[in-house]
Amino acid sequence: CAVVAQTPFHRLAASPVIVHDQRATPRFYVATEQSLRLAAGKAIWGASTIYDSFRTPPGATATILLCPRGREGALVRVPLPAPFEVAFHVINAFDEGPDRVVVDLVVYGGRIGFSAAGSKALRDRTGAHPSDGPTPTPTRFVVDVAAGRVVETKKLGDSPGEAPEVSDSVMGAPSRFAYFPTTRPEADLPDRGG
């Protein structure tokens, strides 16, 4: 097996973070970095789950990471506008002319929790109980690459949902449809606890 291409290493945040999902456009690898920063002490001693050991600094939001696919260029960090603290999944991303990248994400206007996924014993020991949290919202962000900022934000629909996909034939290109599991907007969603 031979290496076909290699992309330079780019440093992320100063402390351990969650970089979760990614897509690629012809010019960039696109990923999301959460606003969460690890405070490992509690997790190491079993006082909380790893996820519950992450803290959100005041005013922090999730960040879009644009890593150039060629050998030239620096990592572009694009903070999302408030209140988007979490952007777990990238629906799709594509280049829009030479100066912009469009990134469709599922975002949350606050911290989500995974306490429902923890064992009952852990939940009892830590006092964590599932509760409602922010709704997963499909949202489009148009990024000015040179300025490193979001210049347009648009909610993509009224149905909440997660784990999105687009057809492989339009991955990295404009698309009309995204597919993801959802429920009625008025119904409660699992794993929204905080």
MDTraj code that builds the backbone (N, CA, C; nanometers):
import mdtraj as md
import numpy as np

residues = "CYS ALA VAL VAL ALA GLN THR PRO PHE HIS ARG LEU ALA ALA SER PRO VAL ILE VAL HIS ASP GLN ARG ALA THR PRO ARG PHE TYR VAL ALA THR GLU GLN SER LEU ARG LEU ALA ALA GLY LYS ALA ILE TRP GLY ALA SER THR ILE TYR ASP SER PHE ARG THR PRO PRO GLY ALA THR ALA THR ILE LEU LEU CYS PRO ARG GLY ARG GLU GLY ALA LEU VAL ARG VAL PRO LEU PRO ALA PRO PHE GLU VAL ALA PHE HIS VAL ILE ASN ALA PHE ASP GLU GLY PRO ASP ARG VAL VAL VAL ASP LEU VAL VAL TYR GLY GLY ARG ILE GLY PHE SER ALA ALA GLY SER LYS ALA LEU ARG ASP ARG THR GLY ALA HIS PRO SER ASP GLY PRO THR PRO THR PRO THR ARG PHE VAL VAL ASP VAL ALA ALA GLY ARG VAL VAL GLU THR LYS LYS LEU GLY ASP SER PRO GLY GLU ALA PRO GLU VAL SER ASP SER VAL MET GLY ALA PRO SER ARG PHE ALA TYR PHE PRO THR THR ARG PRO GLU ALA ASP LEU PRO ASP ARG GLY GLY".split()
xyz = np.array([
    [0.0846, -0.1171, 0.0000],
    [0.0000, 0.0000, 0.0000],
    [0.0898, 0.1243, 0.0000],
    [0.0659, 0.2167, -0.0890],
    [0.1467, 0.3376, -0.0997],
    [0.0656, 0.4594, -0.0579],
    [0.1324, 0.5596, -0.0042],
    [0.0682, 0.6858, 0.0300],
    [0.0485, 0.7640, -0.0991],
    [-0.0765, 0.8005, -0.1278],
    [-0.1076, 0.8731, -0.2497],
    [-0.0843, 1.0225, -0.2308],
    [-0.1264, 1.0756, -0.1158],
    [-0.1090, 1.2181, -0.0853],
    [-0.1013, 1.2338, 0.0650],
    [-0.0354, 1.3361, 0.1084],
    [-0.0234, 1.3625, 0.2499],
    [-0.0515, 1.5098, 0.2747],
    [-0.1353, 1.5378, 0.3757],
    [-0.1705, 1.6746, 0.4120],
    [-0.0916, 1.7132, 0.5354],
    [-0.0366, 1.8353, 0.5406],
    [0.0398, 1.8779, 0.6580],
    [-0.0448, 1.8743, 0.7852],
    [0.0196, 1.8504, 0.8991],
    [-0.0468, 1.8506, 1.0286],
    [-0.0800, 1.9944, 1.0672],
    [-0.2009, 2.0164, 1.1183],
    [-0.2421, 2.1483, 1.1650],
    [-0.2793, 2.1387, 1.3116],
    [-0.2242, 2.2274, 1.3945],
    [-0.2536, 2.2286, 1.5373],
    [-0.3968, 2.2773, 1.5599],
    [-0.4657, 2.2099, 1.6534],
    [-0.6018, 2.2499, 1.6878],
    [-0.5975, 2.3391, 1.8114],
    [-0.6935, 2.3249, 1.9013],
    [-0.7001, 2.4101, 2.0209],
    [-0.5892, 2.3748, 2.1183],
    [-0.5705, 2.4598, 2.2175],
    [-0.4637, 2.4407, 2.3156],
    [-0.4920, 2.3255, 2.4107],
    [-0.6185, 2.2944, 2.4353],
    [-0.6507, 2.1852, 2.5263],
    [-0.7290, 2.0784, 2.4506],
    [-0.7409, 1.9580, 2.5074],
    [-0.8144, 1.8521, 2.4371],
    [-0.9576, 1.8948, 2.4051],
    [-0.9974, 1.8704, 2.2804],
    [-1.1299, 1.9082, 2.2314],
    [-1.1917, 1.7891, 2.1589],
    [-1.3176, 1.8046, 2.1244],
    [-1.3869, 1.7047, 2.0432],
    [-1.3928, 1.7561, 1.8999],
    [-1.3260, 1.6869, 1.8090],
    [-1.3390, 1.7112, 1.6658],
    [-1.4135, 1.5897, 1.6142],
    [-1.5346, 1.6131, 1.5632],
    [-1.6205, 1.4968, 1.5426],
    [-1.6419, 1.4542, 1.3980],
    [-1.7022, 1.5343, 1.3171],
    [-1.7446, 1.4888, 1.1855],
    [-1.6714, 1.5673, 1.0773],
    [-1.6703, 1.5145, 0.9556],
    [-1.5989, 1.5809, 0.8486],
    [-1.6610, 1.5504, 0.7123],
    [-1.6321, 1.6379, 0.6183],
    [-1.6661, 1.6218, 0.4770],
    [-1.5502, 1.6827, 0.3992],
    [-1.5557, 1.6725, 0.2685],
    [-1.4513, 1.7318, 0.1851],
    [-1.5151, 1.8039, 0.0675],
    [-1.4583, 1.9209, 0.0370],
    [-1.4925, 1.9922, -0.0856],
    [-1.3706, 1.9734, -0.1767],
    [-1.3758, 2.0188, -0.3005],
    [-1.2553, 2.0076, -0.3834],
    [-1.1335, 2.0807, -0.3238],
    [-1.1561, 2.1879, -0.2439],
    [-1.0434, 2.2652, -0.1894],
    [-1.0123, 2.2389, -0.0424],
    [-1.1110, 2.1913, 0.0372],
    [-1.0910, 2.1805, 0.1814],
    [-1.1446, 2.0502, 0.2389],
    [-1.0773, 2.0041, 0.3440],
    [-1.1379, 1.9085, 0.4359],
    [-1.2113, 1.9950, 0.5374],
    [-1.3364, 1.9625, 0.5665],
    [-1.4195, 2.0411, 0.6570],
    [-1.4525, 1.9556, 0.7784],
    [-1.4272, 2.0077, 0.8984],
    [-1.4578, 1.9351, 1.0218],
    [-1.5171, 2.0327, 1.1224],
    [-1.5694, 1.9784, 1.2312],
    [-1.6233, 2.0621, 1.3381],
    [-1.5453, 2.0383, 1.4666],
    [-1.5152, 2.1467, 1.5340],
    [-1.4514, 2.1414, 1.6661],
    [-1.5530, 2.1969, 1.7650],
    [-1.5836, 2.1191, 1.8675],
    [-1.6842, 2.1618, 1.9638],
    [-1.6281, 2.2685, 2.0576],
    [-1.7170, 2.3418, 2.1237],
    [-1.6748, 2.4454, 2.2188],
    [-1.6260, 2.3852, 2.3498],
    [-1.6369, 2.2557, 2.3630],
    [-1.6038, 2.1871, 2.4883],
    [-1.4537, 2.1704, 2.5065],
    [-1.4060, 2.1888, 2.6307],
    [-1.2655, 2.1688, 2.6655],
    [-1.2571, 2.0699, 2.7802],
    [-1.1661, 1.9730, 2.7709],
    [-1.1587, 1.8640, 2.8675],
    [-1.0942, 1.9070, 2.9987],
    [-1.1635, 1.8748, 3.1078],
    [-1.1088, 1.8823, 3.2436],
    [-1.1019, 1.7371, 3.2909],
    [-0.9884, 1.6734, 3.2682],
    [-0.9781, 1.5277, 3.2774],
    [-0.9871, 1.4692, 3.4178],
    [-0.9626, 1.5471, 3.5211],
    [-0.9569, 1.4938, 3.6569],
    [-1.0751, 1.4080, 3.6963],
    [-1.1977, 1.4569, 3.6770],
    [-1.3166, 1.3813, 3.7163],
    [-1.3275, 1.2506, 3.6397],
    [-1.2981, 1.2532, 3.5097],
    [-1.3102, 1.1325, 3.4288],
    [-1.2067, 1.0283, 3.4693],
    [-1.0844, 1.0727, 3.4983],
    [-0.9780, 0.9787, 3.5353],
    [-1.0143, 0.9020, 3.6615],
    [-1.0782, 0.9702, 3.7569],
    [-1.1134, 0.9061, 3.8838],
    [-1.2523, 0.8444, 3.8815],
    [-1.3216, 0.8470, 3.7667],
    [-1.4519, 0.7831, 3.7556],
    [-1.5648, 0.8616, 3.8198],
    [-1.5422, 0.9888, 3.8498],
    [-1.6462, 1.0716, 3.9105],
    [-1.7481, 1.1200, 3.8077],
    [-1.7143, 1.1075, 3.6802],
    [-1.8082, 1.1438, 3.5746],
    [-1.7676, 1.0714, 3.4469],
    [-1.8563, 1.0769, 3.3490],
    [-1.8222, 1.0202, 3.2191],
    [-1.7219, 1.1126, 3.1506],
    [-1.6559, 1.0639, 3.0483],
    [-1.5635, 1.1493, 2.9726],
    [-1.6370, 1.2723, 2.9215],
    [-1.7535, 1.2516, 2.8599],
    [-1.8269, 1.3651, 2.8024],
    [-1.8625, 1.4671, 2.9095],
    [-1.9058, 1.4216, 3.0267],
    [-1.9423, 1.5152, 3.1331],
    [-1.8212, 1.5858, 3.1928],
    [-1.6992, 1.5408, 3.1578],
    [-1.5772, 1.6079, 3.2038],
    [-1.5381, 1.7239, 3.1124],
    [-1.6103, 1.7415, 3.0042],
    [-1.5860, 1.8557, 2.9164],
    [-1.6646, 1.9760, 2.9670],
    [-1.6051, 2.0926, 2.9600],
    [-1.6674, 2.2180, 3.0011],
    [-1.6665, 2.3148, 2.8834],
    [-1.7678, 2.4019, 2.8803],
    [-1.7746, 2.5047, 2.7772],
    [-1.7310, 2.6374, 2.8363],
    [-1.6219, 2.6959, 2.7876],
    [-1.5815, 2.8284, 2.8371],
    [-1.6917, 2.9311, 2.8098],
    [-1.7072, 3.0299, 2.8962],
    [-1.8109, 3.1325, 2.8751],
    [-1.7986, 3.1968, 2.7365],
    [-1.9115, 3.2024, 2.6662],
    [-1.9158, 3.2670, 2.5356],
    [-1.8609, 3.1853, 2.4205],
    [-1.8127, 3.0643, 2.4470],
    [-1.7533, 2.9821, 2.3404],
    [-1.8608, 2.9233, 2.2499],
    [-1.8263, 2.9061, 2.1240],
    [-1.9150, 2.8404, 2.0279],
    [-1.8352, 2.7337, 1.9547],
    [-1.9068, 2.6469, 1.8843],
    [-1.8402, 2.5473, 1.8011],
    [-1.7649, 2.6189, 1.6890],
    [-1.6703, 2.5493, 1.6274],
    [-1.5857, 2.6079, 1.5243],
    [-1.5827, 2.5176, 1.4015],
    [-1.5938, 2.5778, 1.2844],
    [-1.5733, 2.5049, 1.1596],
    [-1.4233, 2.5094, 1.1309],
    [-1.3646, 2.3954, 1.0981],
    [-1.2240, 2.3860, 1.0605],
    [-1.2156, 2.3604, 0.9113],
    [-1.1424, 2.4451, 0.8400],
    [-1.1196, 2.4274, 0.6966],
    [-0.9715, 2.3989, 0.6771],
    [-0.9404, 2.2761, 0.6410],
    [-0.8021, 2.2344, 0.6212],
    [-0.7769, 2.2218, 0.4709],
    [-0.6869, 2.3027, 0.4154],
    [-0.6619, 2.2966, 0.2708],
    [-0.6205, 2.1558, 0.2271],
    [-0.6762, 2.1105, 0.1173],
    [-0.6443, 1.9769, 0.0670],
    [-0.5107, 1.9716, -0.0043],
    [-0.4614, 2.0848, -0.0518],
    [-0.3306, 2.0880, -0.1162],
    [-0.2213, 2.1048, -0.0127],
    [-0.1010, 2.1155, -0.0576],
    [0.0114, 2.1304, 0.0338],
    [0.0306, 2.2742, 0.0814],
    [-0.0419, 2.3676, 0.0233],
    [-0.0288, 2.5098, 0.0560],
    [-0.1443, 2.5536, 0.1445],
    [-0.1184, 2.6503, 0.2313],
    [-0.2248, 2.7123, 0.3094],
    [-0.2313, 2.6655, 0.4527],
    [-0.2867, 2.7527, 0.5351],
    [-0.2992, 2.7258, 0.6781],
    [-0.4412, 2.6809, 0.7102],
    [-0.4549, 2.6159, 0.8229],
    [-0.5851, 2.5793, 0.8758],
    [-0.6655, 2.7065, 0.9008],
    [-0.7917, 2.7086, 0.8558],
    [-0.8793, 2.8236, 0.8770],
    [-0.9802, 2.7846, 0.9845],
    [-0.9807, 2.8600, 1.0950],
    [-1.0719, 2.8361, 1.2065],
    [-1.1849, 2.9389, 1.1981],
    [-1.3104, 2.8905, 1.1918],
    [-1.4252, 2.9795, 1.1744],
    [-1.5234, 2.9563, 1.2892],
    [-1.5224, 3.0433, 1.3917],
    [-1.6175, 3.0279, 1.5020],
    [-1.7606, 3.0475, 1.4515],
    [-1.8513, 2.9641, 1.4991],
    [-1.9918, 2.9821, 1.4648],
    [-2.0490, 3.0964, 1.5480],
    [-2.1515, 3.1629, 1.4962],
    [-2.2152, 3.2684, 1.5757],
    [-2.2886, 3.2075, 1.6955],
    [-2.3051, 3.2871, 1.8020],
    [-2.3837, 3.2424, 1.9175],
    [-2.5261, 3.2188, 1.8699],
    [-2.5946, 3.1227, 1.9252],
    [-2.5654, 3.0448, 2.0451],
    [-2.5135, 2.9042, 2.0157],
    [-2.4553, 2.8782, 1.9005],
    [-2.4252, 2.7412, 1.8585],
    [-2.2997, 2.6863, 1.9266],
    [-2.3200, 2.6159, 2.0382],
    [-2.2096, 2.5582, 2.1151],
    [-2.1645, 2.4235, 2.0600],
    [-2.2579, 2.3512, 1.9975],
    [-2.2286, 2.2161, 1.9511],
    [-2.2713, 2.2025, 1.8054],
    [-2.1844, 2.1446, 1.7229],
    [-2.2136, 2.1129, 1.5828],
    [-2.1550, 1.9748, 1.5573],
    [-2.2291, 1.8722, 1.5925],
    [-2.1740, 1.7371, 1.5840],
    [-2.1567, 1.6865, 1.4417],
    [-2.2568, 1.7031, 1.3579],
    [-2.2509, 1.6386, 1.2271],
    [-2.2578, 1.7370, 1.1117],
    [-2.1722, 1.7109, 1.0122],
    [-2.1718, 1.7876, 0.8880],
    [-2.2669, 1.7187, 0.7911],
    [-2.3657, 1.7924, 0.7440],
    [-2.4582, 1.7371, 0.6445],
    [-2.3875, 1.7307, 0.5094],
    [-2.3306, 1.8430, 0.4678],
    [-2.2583, 1.8513, 0.3413],
    [-2.1783, 1.9819, 0.3428],
    [-2.0844, 1.9940, 0.2525],
    [-2.0064, 2.1170, 0.2363],
    [-1.9644, 2.1258, 0.0906],
    [-1.9582, 2.2494, 0.0400],
    [-1.9143, 2.2686, -0.0983],
    [-1.8559, 2.4079, -0.1157],
    [-1.7679, 2.4200, -0.2141],
    [-1.7080, 2.5487, -0.2480],
    [-1.8100, 2.6321, -0.3245],
    [-1.8142, 2.7620, -0.2929],
    [-1.9011, 2.8543, -0.3651],
    [-1.8124, 2.9663, -0.4175],
    [-1.7624, 2.9473, -0.5379],
    [-1.6689, 3.0430, -0.5942],
    [-1.5328, 3.0314, -0.5267],
    [-1.4426, 3.1255, -0.5573],
    [-1.3061, 3.1155, -0.5046],
    [-1.2908, 3.1600, -0.3588],
    [-1.3924, 3.2308, -0.3041],
    [-1.3762, 3.2918, -0.1721],
    [-1.4650, 3.2347, -0.0626],
    [-1.5577, 3.1477, -0.0980],
    [-1.6551, 3.1019, 0.0019],
    [-1.6684, 2.9502, 0.0038],
    [-1.7039, 2.9005, 0.1222],
    [-1.7381, 2.7606, 0.1406],
    [-1.8733, 2.7570, 0.2117],
    [-1.9633, 2.6741, 0.1628],
    [-2.0938, 2.6560, 0.2260],
    [-2.0865, 2.5274, 0.3073],
    [-2.1242, 2.5373, 0.4360],
    [-2.1193, 2.4228, 0.5255],
    [-2.2565, 2.4052, 0.5889],
    [-2.3192, 2.2910, 0.5635],
    [-2.4471, 2.2569, 0.6241],
    [-2.4202, 2.1661, 0.7434],
    [-2.4686, 2.2089, 0.8612],
    [-2.4419, 2.1369, 0.9853],
    [-2.5712, 2.1099, 1.0617],
    [-2.5649, 2.0125, 1.1518],
    [-2.6678, 1.9984, 1.2543],
    [-2.6087, 2.0639, 1.3786],
    [-2.6728, 2.1725, 1.4252],
    [-2.6200, 2.2499, 1.5369],
    [-2.7169, 2.2486, 1.6546],
    [-2.6608, 2.2804, 1.7704],
    [-2.7384, 2.2890, 1.8942],
    [-2.7096, 2.4234, 1.9587],
    [-2.8142, 2.4903, 2.0050],
    [-2.7989, 2.6191, 2.0709],
    [-2.7702, 2.6045, 2.2187],
    [-2.6846, 2.5132, 2.2541],
    [-2.6474, 2.4897, 2.3931],
    [-2.5861, 2.3520, 2.4071],
    [-2.5543, 2.3176, 2.5283],
    [-2.4886, 2.1908, 2.5588],
    [-2.5895, 2.0760, 2.5525],
    [-2.5493, 1.9662, 2.4923],
    [-2.6308, 1.8451, 2.4963],
    [-2.5616, 1.7482, 2.5908],
    [-2.6342, 1.6482, 2.6345],
    [-2.5779, 1.5506, 2.7264],
    [-2.6017, 1.4099, 2.6772],
    [-2.5243, 1.3193, 2.7274],
    [-2.5393, 1.1786, 2.6920],
    [-2.5677, 1.0952, 2.8162],
    [-2.6280, 1.1562, 2.9185],
    [-2.6502, 1.0832, 3.0428],
    [-2.7413, 0.9627, 3.0225],
    [-2.8300, 0.9668, 2.9244],
    [-2.9168, 0.8525, 2.8977],
    [-2.8359, 0.7317, 2.8519],
    [-2.7155, 0.7553, 2.7961],
    [-2.6314, 0.6449, 2.7474],
    [-2.5473, 0.5830, 2.8590],
    [-2.5340, 0.6525, 2.9721],
    [-2.4559, 0.5991, 3.0841],
    [-2.5328, 0.4911, 3.1573],
    [-2.4609, 0.4044, 3.2259],
    [-2.5272, 0.2994, 3.3030],
    [-2.6064, 0.3613, 3.4170],
    [-2.7072, 0.2877, 3.4662],
    [-2.7861, 0.3366, 3.5783],
    [-2.6963, 0.3588, 3.6999],
    [-2.6016, 0.2683, 3.7228],
    [-2.5110, 0.2830, 3.8369],
    [-2.4314, 0.4133, 3.8273],
    [-2.3809, 0.4456, 3.7080],
    [-2.3056, 0.5705, 3.6912],
    [-2.3967, 0.6907, 3.7103],
    [-2.5172, 0.6856, 3.6540],
    [-2.6107, 0.7981, 3.6706],
    [-2.6455, 0.8179, 3.8175],
    [-2.6669, 0.7077, 3.8900],
    [-2.6983, 0.7186, 4.0334],
    [-2.5798, 0.7764, 4.1109],
    [-2.4589, 0.7306, 4.0801],
    [-2.3390, 0.7762, 4.1516],
    [-2.3088, 0.9238, 4.1253],
    [-2.3325, 0.9680, 3.9999],
    [-2.2974, 1.1064, 3.9638],
    [-2.4155, 1.2022, 3.9738],
    [-2.5354, 1.1508, 3.9952],
    [-2.6526, 1.2372, 4.0034],
    [-2.6995, 1.2886, 3.8684],
    [-2.6529, 1.2268, 3.7610],
    [-2.6928, 1.2691, 3.6261],
    [-2.8252, 1.2035, 3.5885],
    [-2.9166, 1.2841, 3.5384],
    [-3.0459, 1.2319, 3.4963],
    [-3.0802, 1.2905, 3.3598],
    [-3.1323, 1.2059, 3.2701],
    [-3.1694, 1.2569, 3.1380],
    [-3.2711, 1.3708, 3.1506],
    [-3.2529, 1.4742, 3.0715],
    [-3.3455, 1.5867, 3.0699],
    [-3.3455, 1.6489, 2.9309],
    [-3.4456, 1.7296, 2.9048],
    [-3.4520, 1.7952, 2.7741],
    [-3.3354, 1.8907, 2.7565],
    [-3.2895, 1.9011, 2.6353],
    [-3.1818, 1.9927, 2.6017],
    [-3.2165, 2.0632, 2.4728],
    [-3.1197, 2.1272, 2.4098],
    [-3.1471, 2.1993, 2.2855],
    [-3.1813, 2.1035, 2.1708],
    [-3.2556, 2.1536, 2.0763],
    [-3.3004, 2.0748, 1.9615],
    [-3.1940, 2.0744, 1.8514],
    [-3.1683, 1.9567, 1.7900],
    [-3.0755, 1.9528, 1.6763],
    [-3.1394, 2.0227, 1.5552],
    [-3.0704, 2.1241, 1.5026],
    [-3.1280, 2.2067, 1.3974],
    [-3.0385, 2.2075, 1.2738],
    [-3.0875, 2.1580, 1.1597],
    [-3.0093, 2.1673, 1.0353],
    [-2.9950, 2.3145, 0.9937],
    [-2.8696, 2.3587, 0.9781],
    [-2.8429, 2.5001, 0.9520],
    [-2.7299, 2.5143, 0.8511],
    [-2.7449, 2.6114, 0.7609],
    [-2.6419, 2.6412, 0.6599],
    [-2.5591, 2.7616, 0.7046],
    [-2.4264, 2.7476, 0.6907],
    [-2.3339, 2.8562, 0.7201],
    [-2.2515, 2.8836, 0.5948],
    [-2.2538, 3.0076, 0.5478],
    [-2.1701, 3.0483, 0.4354],
    [-2.0474, 3.1162, 0.4955],
    [-1.9293, 3.0648, 0.4606],
    [-1.8045, 3.1094, 0.5207],
    [-1.7229, 3.1893, 0.4200],
    [-1.6792, 3.3078, 0.4613],
    [-1.5807, 3.3849, 0.3859],
    [-1.4453, 3.3317, 0.4316],
    [-1.3768, 3.2581, 0.3454],
    [-1.2529, 3.1900, 0.3832],
    [-1.1435, 3.2888, 0.4214],
    [-1.1236, 3.3936, 0.3424],
    [-1.0165, 3.4901, 0.3700],
    [-1.0384, 3.5621, 0.5026],
    [-1.1639, 3.5953, 0.5332],
    [-1.1949, 3.6656, 0.6581],
    [-1.2046, 3.5690, 0.7763],
    [-1.2223, 3.4404, 0.7491],
    [-1.2354, 3.3424, 0.8560],
    [-1.3597, 3.3630, 0.9404],
    [-1.4711, 3.3970, 0.8726],
    [-1.5937, 3.4208, 0.9489],
    [-1.7173, 3.3790, 0.8697],
    [-1.8239, 3.3530, 0.9433],
    [-1.9524, 3.3202, 0.8833],
    [-2.0163, 3.4502, 0.8362],
    [-2.0580, 3.4545, 0.7084],
    [-2.1202, 3.5754, 0.6541],
    [-2.2703, 3.5582, 0.6325],
    [-2.3188, 3.4339, 0.6416],
    [-2.4617, 3.4095, 0.6260],
    [-2.4989, 3.2835, 0.7016],
    [-2.6120, 3.2880, 0.7705],
    [-2.6637, 3.1731, 0.8445],
    [-2.8095, 3.1543, 0.8056],
    [-2.8487, 3.0285, 0.7768],
    [-2.9861, 3.0026, 0.7359],
    [-3.0308, 2.8669, 0.7914],
    [-3.1412, 2.8669, 0.8645],
    [-3.2006, 2.7429, 0.9131],
    [-3.2556, 2.6669, 0.7923],
    [-3.2266, 2.5372, 0.7827],
    [-3.2630, 2.4599, 0.6639],
    [-3.3989, 2.3918, 0.6718],
    [-3.4644, 2.3993, 0.7831],
    [-3.5964, 2.3374, 0.7948],
    [-3.6449, 2.3408, 0.9374],
    [-3.7677, 2.2939, 0.9572],
    [-3.8277, 2.2959, 1.0902],
    [-3.8229, 2.1615, 1.1607],
    [-3.7801, 2.0576, 1.0911],
    [-3.7754, 1.9251, 1.1525],
    [-3.6400, 1.9018, 1.2175],
    [-3.6390, 1.8681, 1.3472],
    [-3.5115, 1.8360, 1.4114],
    [-3.4630, 1.6995, 1.3655],
    [-3.3336, 1.6787, 1.3664],
    [-3.2807, 1.5480, 1.3283],
    [-3.1307, 1.5447, 1.3426],
    [-3.0767, 1.4250, 1.3443],
    [-2.9332, 1.4035, 1.3592],
    [-2.8865, 1.2937, 1.2651],
    [-2.7555, 1.2701, 1.2655],
    [-2.6920, 1.1678, 1.1828],
    [-2.7297, 1.1831, 1.0355],
    [-2.7043, 1.3010, 0.9766],
    [-2.7487, 1.3298, 0.8400],
    [-2.6625, 1.2621, 0.7335],
    [-2.7210, 1.2469, 0.6180],
    [-2.6496, 1.1970, 0.4999],
    [-2.7035, 1.2680, 0.3768],
    [-2.6180, 1.2818, 0.2776],
    [-2.6597, 1.3230, 0.1445],
    [-2.6162, 1.2114, 0.0504],
    [-2.6720, 1.2112, -0.0676],
    [-2.6334, 1.1119, -0.1670],
    [-2.4847, 1.1238, -0.1976],
    [-2.4175, 1.0109, -0.2141],
    [-2.2753, 1.0129, -0.2485],
    [-2.2485, 1.0930, -0.3750],
    [-2.3460, 1.0972, -0.4674],
    [-2.3260, 1.1672, -0.5942],
    [-2.3173, 1.3188, -0.5778],
    [-2.3614, 1.3734, -0.4632],
    [-2.3559, 1.5184, -0.4413],
    [-2.2694, 1.5557, -0.3203],
    [-2.2019, 1.4586, -0.2623],
    [-2.1142, 1.4896, -0.1498],
    [-2.0042, 1.5848, -0.1972],
    [-1.9900, 1.7001, -0.1284],
    [-1.8903, 1.7997, -0.1672],
    [-1.9374, 1.8920, -0.2773],
    [-2.0663, 1.8844, -0.3116],
    [-2.1254, 1.9688, -0.4158],
    [-2.2624, 2.0154, -0.3658],
    [-2.3205, 2.1198, -0.4278],
    [-2.4542, 2.1613, -0.3840],
    [-2.5535, 2.0454, -0.3924],
    [-2.6424, 2.0384, -0.2944],
    [-2.7412, 1.9298, -0.2904],
    [-2.8771, 1.9864, -0.2522],
    [-2.9820, 1.9204, -0.2973],
    [-3.1179, 1.9650, -0.2659],
    [-3.1748, 1.8950, -0.1447],
    [-3.1266, 1.7744, -0.1149],
    [-3.1885, 1.6956, -0.0096],
    [-3.0834, 1.6404, 0.0858],
    [-3.1228, 1.6295, 0.2122],
    [-3.0438, 1.5594, 0.3132],
    [-3.1393, 1.4620, 0.3812],
    [-3.0858, 1.3517, 0.4261],
    [-3.1667, 1.2483, 0.4877],
    [-3.1175, 1.2263, 0.6300],
    [-3.2093, 1.2293, 0.7266],
    [-3.1715, 1.2012, 0.8645],
    [-3.2926, 1.1565, 0.9437],
    [-3.2686, 1.0727, 1.0475],
    [-3.3801, 1.0308, 1.1326],
    [-3.4348, 1.1510, 1.2086],
    [-3.5649, 1.1554, 1.2248],
    [-3.6268, 1.2675, 1.2941],
    [-3.7562, 1.2217, 1.3592],
    [-3.8132, 1.3082, 1.4390],
    [-3.9464, 1.2877, 1.4957],
    [-4.0247, 1.4139, 1.4684],
    [-4.1496, 1.4121, 1.5070],
    [-4.2282, 1.5345, 1.4946],
    [-4.1646, 1.6418, 1.5820],
    [-4.1665, 1.7694, 1.5413],
    [-4.1042, 1.8754, 1.6208],
    [-4.1556, 1.8822, 1.7637],
    [-4.2821, 1.8477, 1.7848],
    [-4.3367, 1.8592, 1.9200],
    [-4.3032, 1.7372, 2.0080],
    [-4.2474, 1.6333, 1.9472],
    [-4.2132, 1.5132, 2.0236],
    [-4.0754, 1.5292, 2.0878],
    [-4.0570, 1.4599, 2.1990],
    [-3.9273, 1.4650, 2.2651],
    [-3.8285, 1.3795, 2.1873],
    [-3.7041, 1.4203, 2.1866],
    [-3.5980, 1.3466, 2.1189],
    [-3.5063, 1.2812, 2.2214],
    [-3.4531, 1.1635, 2.1917],
    [-3.3605, 1.1000, 2.2874],
    [-3.2276, 1.1731, 2.2926],
    [-3.1566, 1.1534, 2.4013],
    [-3.0198, 1.2044, 2.4182],
    [-3.0081, 1.3552, 2.4039],
    [-3.1099, 1.4273, 2.4479],
    [-3.0998, 1.5730, 2.4474],
    [-3.0751, 1.6240, 2.5893],
    [-3.0445, 1.5343, 2.6789],
    [-3.0284, 1.5741, 2.8183],
    [-2.9073, 1.6616, 2.8394],
    [-2.9076, 1.7369, 2.9434],
    [-2.7941, 1.8242, 2.9715],
    [-2.7764, 1.8372, 3.1142],
])
top = md.Topology()
chain = top.add_chain()
for i, resn in enumerate(residues, 1):
    res = top.add_residue(resn, chain, resSeq=i)
    for name in ("N", "CA", "C"):
        top.add_atom(name, md.element.get_by_symbol(name[0]), res)
traj = md.Trajectory(xyz[None], top)
